[in-house]
Amino acid sequence: MKYVRSLLLCAAAAVLLSAALYASLRLCYRRPYPSIVKESGVEPALVYAVMKAESGFDENTVSRAGAVGLMQLLPSTAEFIVRREGLAEGDLLDGAYNTMIGCRYLSYLIGRFSDEHTAVCAYNAGEGTVRAWLRDPAYSSDGKTLQTIPYPETRAYE
């Protein structure tokens, strides 16, 4: 009987600890605009990882390079996606709009590159930059994947 009580106490403690850990992780790793992310067709964990890396989930952040919002989009990138997909222009500081455009851009890059890792590098460093790296044997041996990433910020995505 003592063994069963101890086992039940341990199980209850594990459940409480799991719930506390889950609540802590939810606070650390927000998941804003879940319906937009889900509708994008991009793996939600990847979208949220990009958001975390790019903006730390700060909707109002603007980088020195002029990238804006949660997904840190350059206005020119947003314009490209808006034109390409026939969307209405919007405010990149609006979190929902920024998330929708960022998800579409990430989806576009995943379709353009055969390797998801390379697509994420292109999200950070730029599509043209990554295409140049893929043509350079110092960075890619097969022209499809990157063995070396020259930008420290992009390398931190790994």
NORTAJO-V574358 format. One line per field, one symbol per residue. phi: phi as a letter, one per 30 degrees, with the letter a starting at -180 (. if undefined). burial: + if it has 9 or more other ideal C-beta (glycine too) atoms within 8 Angstrom, else -. A space follows every 50 residues. Layout:
BEGIN
phi = ???
burial = ???
END
This chain:
BEGIN
phi = .dddddddddddddddddddddddddddbdbdhdddddddideeddeddd edddbiicdcdbdddjdbiechcdeddddeddddcicddbcdddeddddd dddddddeddddcdbdedddddddcjdddddddddcddcbcbibbccbcd dedddddd
burial = -------------------------+-----++--++--+-+-+-+++-+ ++-++-+-+-+-----+++++++++-++++++---------++++-++++ ++++++++++--+-+-+++++++++---+++-++----++---+++--+- +--++-+-
END
